[in-house]
Amino acid sequence: MPERKLVLIMIKKIKVFIPCKEANHVCDKTQYRESSFWEKIKLNFHLLYCKACRKYSSNNANLTQTIDKSNVKCMDKKCKESMKQEFEKALKEIEH
């Protein structure tokens, strides 16, 4: 039993516990591969005891997987700029 208290004291000292808001932020960062190793550790520890954040994390993982599976192609910058110019031209014609 004393070992357990020591572990809890050490966990509190190194600040492994994070609030749900921070856990969700780290979860979002993890989705885009922007979280650090330490953030991932804290997130996984949080997910052990927080059902709501586990659900949020699961939904994020499903979203990422769905997007990765989709074969969506984005417009290149040149095409977007051309479309923007055409839109602005058409908008000016309507206004006058």
BELKADA-V174806 format. One line per field, one symbol per residue. burial: + if it has 16 or more other ideal C-beta (glycine too) atoms within 10 Angstrom, else -. Layout:
burial->???
This chain:
burial->-----------------+----++-++--+----+---+--++--++--+--+--++--+------------------------------------
